[in-house]
Every structure is written in C-alpha cells, then in structure tokens.
Amino acid sequence: MTRVLILGGGGMVGQKLAAKLEAEAPDEFDLTLHDIAFPEGGPGTDRRVGNLANPAEVAALAAERFDLIYFLASIVSGEAEVDFDKGWQTNLWPMWGFLEGLRAQHRATGGAYVPKVVFTSSIAVFGGPYPDKIDDDFLQSPQTSYGAQKAACELLIQDFSRKGFIDGMSLRLPTICVRPGKPNMAASSFFSGIIREPLNGQRAMLPVPDTVRHWHASPRAAAGFLAHAATLDTERLEGRRALNLPGLSCTVAEQIEALRAAAGNDAVALIDPQPDPHIAKIVEGWPRDFAPDRAKSLGFVAETSFDEIVAIYMAEDMPKA
C-alpha cells in the first residue's frame, strides 16, 4: 500500500484529492492529511492538525518516510501580496525545511529513500509581456510576491530532484473555478464568486471589467491533475520538472453568459460591478491563455468549456436546497 501525505489536506483541493483517492483506490492508498484546520466531515481518517512553520513538526513528518507527498500548503495570492513577510515565511521556508528533512532521510537510508513529491505551483510564476498563448518554453518572470514564492519552490523541487534526494514535479495550476464555500483572500476569488454567489441567490462583486480574460480549470480537474501526476514516470519530463497544465481561456463576459445559460437572467442580475484598482492591477499582470502541449502529451486533461465548469459546480459542490 502506498503511504500518502497531503500537506494542505484541509483545503479545498486537498479535500477533493483525498476524496478522489479514497473513492477510486481505497485499498491502494494509506492517506495522512496535514493542515492547520479541517472542515467537518469529509475524507481522511488520519488528520493531523499542525503548522509547517514549526521546524520540528516538519522534520517529524519527513521522518515518517511517506512514499508519495503532495505539497499543497500555502497562503493565497492576495494575502501573500498584502503581507510580504507572511508570504515568504509560509510559502517558501516550509518547503525548504521539508525538503531538507527528506534529504536527511535519503542520507539515513544510504540513498534508498527517494519519495515522489508533487507540488502545486501556479500560473502566477509568469509575467508579461505575454504572447497570445504561453507555450512550454515561455520564461518565468513573476510580478507578484506569490508568483515569486511559487517559482522559488519550483527551483527547489528541480534541484533536489536533480541531486536524487526526491523524485519531484511542479504542477502550474490554472485558477481553480468554481471554488465551493466562502470567498477567500485570493485576488482571483471573484472568478468563482460571480458564479457561486448568484447560483446560491446571493449578490457578488465584480472588481474588474468583463473583458478580462483568464485561464481556468475546475476543482474536479485539479484533483485529476494531482492523481495523474502520481502515476507519471518522471523520466518523461526530461529534466524539466515544472508543467503548464491544461485549462480553459475565457473572458469574464463568457463566464457570465455560462451563468445565464445555467440559471437565467435573475442570477446574472445579482452581479454588481464594483471596480477595485488594487485587484485590477494584480489581475492585469496574470497570463490569459496557454498552449500546454507537454502536459497534454503526458495525459493531463481539463474542461473545454466554461459551461462544463459551471455544471460541475452545480452537480458536485452547490449546496442542496
């Protein structure tokens, strides 16, 4: 049985991943979830409440020598931008400490222990000016602290893998939409909010023009990306251990039309345009479209229409009346 550790296992993507692994291969995975808090119910019987800012806790987790490690733990983009110190202390240094812990275990076993590590990176590692579509050779040039933190973690994964301490890869997730639950401090939160809130009969703020274009995938796709990464022979990455993942490029106006098709004009009327220059400036620096040929050739898949993304939220995450 594969022993799996999901760091950030209490978050939305971590919970989706754990539920997928439990449902599809209950006899194959022994799951441990770690986070600062967990929702009521949900997947995972071995839930560890803790904080990766504690070096002793990080070292203890590494010493358990899990076979497969998902590193999902981080604070979101808006919070990392507002609180510079917290962003770096949360989004970079725990990664360094955990990888050092894994390296210590690698050495203690004479090099026999080489865990697979899958890190959730972000399209925020890129910065403009952008081509019409970002291909697999486009350079990293983050224009936010969050993007810089994710890029730094990618480099750590790359180098620790090159040295043979781990077998790692970084998945540059699209913006995950439609996220269930309440809004968070992510600058991208409104992309979900303008769909989720109206579908639940609540008003939603739109802080940017409806001409804004962005790159999306559903929570279902995110869990699928992570599960698929665990099965991938990383030799196929040919030393380039970060991947741009598939997604869907659409404008906010196209999102709204998908909402209209699913729930009618009354739902659309609940969206309130309220320009926010701070959010608009952050979003302006984000990539809008990709040509993720490497990931597609390796078997990663996502939605092809925003109507499909809305339908997934309504079927899987929308609160039942």
C-alpha positions in Angstrom: 0.0 0.0 0.0 1.3 3.5 -0.9 1.6 5.8 2.1 0.5 9.2 1.0 0.9 12.6 2.8 -1.2 15.6 1.7 0.2 18.8 3.1 -2.6 21.3 3.0 -5.0 18.4 3.1 -7.7 20.5 4.8 -8.0 22.9 1.9 -10.5 22.6 -0.9 -8.1 21.0 -3.4 -6.6 18.7 -0.7 -10.1 17.5 0.3 -11.0 16.9 -3.4 -7.8 14.9 -3.9 -8.2 12.8 -0.8 -11.9 12.1 -1.7 -10.8 11.0 -5.2 -8.0 8.7 -4.0 -10.3 7.2 -1.3 -13.2 6.6 -3.8 -11.1 5.3 -6.7 -8.4 3.2 -5.0 -9.4 2.6 -1.3 -7.1 -0.4 -1.0 -4.1 1.2 -2.7 -3.5 4.4 -0.6 -2.9 4.9 3.1 -3.7 8.6 3.5 -2.4 11.1 6.0 -3.7 14.7 5.8 -2.0 17.6 7.5 -3.2 21.2 7.8 -3.8 24.0 10.3 -7.5 23.1 10.3 -10.0 20.8 8.7 -13.7 21.1 7.6 -16.3 19.0 9.4 -16.7 15.5 7.9 -15.0 14.9 4.5 -12.3 12.4 3.6 -9.3 11.2 5.6 -9.3 9.3 8.9 -5.6 10.2 9.8 -5.9 14.0 10.0 -3.0 15.9 11.6 -3.6 19.4 12.8 -0.4 21.4 12.9 1.7 24.2 11.3 4.5 23.7 8.8 6.1 26.9 10.2 7.3 24.7 13.1 10.7 23.2 12.0 10.4 20.3 14.5 7.0 19.3 13.1 8.3 19.5 9.5 11.3 17.2 10.4 9.0 14.8 12.2 6.7 14.5 9.1 9.7 13.9 6.9 11.0 11.2 9.2 7.8 9.2 8.6 9.1 8.4 5.1 5.9 8.6 3.1 6.0 7.2 -0.4 4.1 10.0 -2.1 3.9 13.6 -0.8 1.5 16.2 -2.1 2.7 19.7 -1.1 -0.4 21.9 -1.4 0.1 24.1 1.7 0.3 27.8 1.1 -1.4 31.1 1.7 -3.2 32.7 -1.2 -2.1 35.3 -3.7 -3.9 38.4 -2.2 -2.7 37.6 1.3 0.9 37.0 0.2 0.9 40.3 -1.6 -0.5 42.3 1.3 1.7 40.6 4.0 5.2 40.3 2.4 6.8 38.6 5.5 4.0 36.1 6.0 4.0 35.2 2.3 7.7 34.2 2.2 7.6 32.6 5.7 4.6 30.5 4.7 5.1 29.8 1.0 8.8 29.2 0.8 10.6 28.3 4.1 8.4 25.3 5.0 9.2 23.9 1.6 12.9 24.3 2.2 12.6 22.8 5.7 10.6 19.8 4.4 12.9 19.1 1.5 15.9 19.3 3.9 14.1 16.8 6.1 13.5 14.4 3.1 17.2 14.8 2.2 18.2 13.8 5.7 16.1 10.6 5.4 17.6 9.9 2.0 21.0 10.0 3.5 20.0 8.0 6.6 18.9 5.1 4.3 22.0 5.2 2.2 20.1 6.8 -0.7 17.3 4.2 -0.8 14.6 6.6 0.2 13.5 8.8 -2.7 9.9 9.9 -2.2 7.7 11.2 -5.0 6.8 14.9 -4.3 4.1 16.7 -6.2 4.0 20.5 -5.7 1.0 22.7 -6.6 2.6 25.7 -8.3 0.7 28.4 -10.2 0.5 30.3 -13.4 1.5 33.3 -11.3 5.1 32.3 -11.9 4.8 34.1 -15.3 4.8 37.8 -16.0 4.2 39.9 -19.1 4.5 41.0 -21.7 2.7 37.9 -22.9 2.3 36.2 -26.3 -1.2 35.3 -27.5 -0.6 31.9 -25.9 2.1 30.9 -23.4 3.8 27.9 -24.6 6.1 25.4 -22.7 9.2 27.5 -23.4 8.0 30.8 -22.1 10.2 32.2 -19.3 9.3 32.7 -15.7 9.1 36.3 -14.6 6.7 36.6 -11.7 5.2 40.0 -11.0 3.7 39.3 -7.6 5.3 38.0 -4.3 3.0 34.9 -4.5 4.3 34.1 -8.0 7.9 34.6 -6.9 7.4 32.3 -3.9 5.9 29.6 -6.2 8.8 30.0 -8.7 11.3 29.7 -5.9 9.7 26.4 -4.7 9.8 25.1 -8.3 13.5 25.6 -8.4 14.0 23.8 -5.1 11.9 20.8 -6.4 14.0 20.9 -9.6 17.4 20.9 -7.8 16.5 18.4 -5.0 15.3 16.1 -7.8 18.4 16.6 -9.9 20.5 15.5 -7.0 18.4 12.4 -6.5 17.1 13.3 -3.0 13.4 13.3 -4.2 11.5 12.5 -7.4 9.6 15.7 -7.7 7.4 17.7 -10.1 5.6 21.1 -10.0 2.2 21.5 -11.5 1.3 25.0 -12.5 -2.4 25.0 -11.8 -4.8 27.3 -13.6 -7.1 29.4 -11.4 -9.5 26.8 -9.9 -13.1 27.7 -10.6 -15.8 27.4 -9.4 -14.5 27.0 -5.8 -17.1 25.9 -3.3 -17.5 27.6 0.1 -16.9 31.2 1.1 -14.7 33.8 -0.7 -11.0 33.8 0.4 -8.3 36.4 0.2 -7.0 35.2 -3.2 -7.0 38.1 -5.8 -8.7 35.6 -8.1 -11.6 34.8 -5.7 -14.1 36.9 -7.7 -13.8 34.5 -10.7 -15.6 31.9 -8.5 -17.7 34.4 -6.6 -19.5 35.8 -9.7 -20.8 32.2 -10.4 -21.1 30.7 -7.0 -22.9 33.5 -5.2 -25.6 34.1 -7.8 -26.3 30.4 -8.1 -26.9 30.5 -4.3 -29.1 33.5 -4.5 -26.5 35.9 -3.2 -25.0 39.1 -4.6 -21.5 39.0 -6.0 -18.9 41.8 -6.6 -17.1 42.0 -9.9 -14.0 44.2 -9.4 -12.7 44.1 -13.0 -14.1 44.7 -16.5 -15.9 41.8 -18.1 -13.3 41.9 -20.9 -10.7 40.4 -18.6 -9.5 37.0 -19.9 -8.2 34.3 -17.7 -7.1 30.6 -17.5 -9.4 28.2 -15.5 -9.9 24.6 -14.5 -12.5 23.0 -12.2 -11.8 21.5 -8.7 -12.5 18.1 -10.3 -9.8 18.8 -12.9 -7.4 19.9 -10.2 -7.8 16.6 -8.3 -7.4 14.8 -11.5 -4.1 16.5 -12.3 -2.7 15.6 -8.9 -3.9 12.0 -9.1 -2.4 11.6 -12.6 0.9 13.1 -11.6 1.4 10.3 -9.1 1.2 7.7 -11.9 3.6 9.6 -14.2 7.1 8.3 -14.9 9.1 11.5 -14.3 11.8 10.4 -16.8 9.3 11.6 -19.4 9.8 15.1 -18.1 13.3 15.0 -19.5 14.7 17.1 -16.6 12.1 19.9 -16.9 10.1 19.2 -13.8 7.5 22.0 -14.0 4.4 21.7 -16.2 1.9 24.2 -17.5 -1.4 22.3 -17.1 -4.4 22.3 -19.4 -7.3 24.7 -18.8 -9.8 26.9 -20.4 -9.2 30.5 -21.5 -12.3 32.7 -21.3 -13.4 36.2 -20.5 -15.5 37.3 -17.6 -18.2 38.1 -20.1 -18.1 34.5 -21.3 -18.3 33.3 -17.7 -21.4 35.4 -17.1 -23.0 34.0 -20.3 -22.4 30.5 -19.0 -24.1 31.5 -15.7 -27.0 32.9 -17.7 -27.4 29.7 -19.7 -27.4 27.7 -16.4 -29.5 29.9 -14.2 -31.1 32.7 -16.2 -31.1 36.5 -16.1 -32.1 36.7 -12.5 -28.9 35.1 -11.4 -26.8 37.4 -13.7 -28.6 40.4 -12.2 -27.0 39.6 -8.8 -23.6 40.5 -10.1 -22.6 44.0 -9.0 -19.7 45.7 -11.0 -17.6 47.4 -8.3 -14.2 48.4 -9.8 -11.2 47.7 -7.5 -8.0 49.2 -8.8 -5.9 47.0 -6.5 -7.4 43.8 -7.7 -7.4 45.0 -11.3 -3.7 45.8 -11.2 -2.9 42.3 -9.9 -5.1 40.6 -12.4 -3.6 42.7 -15.3 -0.3 41.0 -14.7 -1.6 37.5 -15.0 -1.4 35.2 -18.0 -4.5 34.8 -20.1 -4.1 31.7 -22.4 -1.8 28.7 -22.7 -0.7 26.1 -25.2 0.2 23.3 -22.7 1.3 20.8 -25.2 3.7 18.9 -22.9 1.1 18.3 -20.2 -1.5 17.2 -22.8 1.0 14.8 -24.3 1.6 13.3 -20.8 -2.1 12.7 -20.3 -3.3 15.7 -18.3 -6.9 16.8 -19.2 -9.2 19.6 -18.2 -12.6 21.1 -19.3 -13.1 22.6 -22.7 -16.0 25.0 -22.0 -17.0 27.2 -19.1 -20.5 25.8 -19.3 -18.9 22.5 -18.2 -17.2 24.1 -15.3 -20.5 25.6 -14.1 -22.2 22.3 -14.5 -19.5 20.6 -12.4 -20.0 23.1 -9.6 -23.8 22.6 -9.7 -23.5 18.8 -9.6 -20.7 18.4 -7.0 -20.4 21.5 -4.8 -23.5 23.6 -4.9 -25.4 23.5 -1.5 -28.5 21.4 -1.8 -31.8 23.0 -1.0 
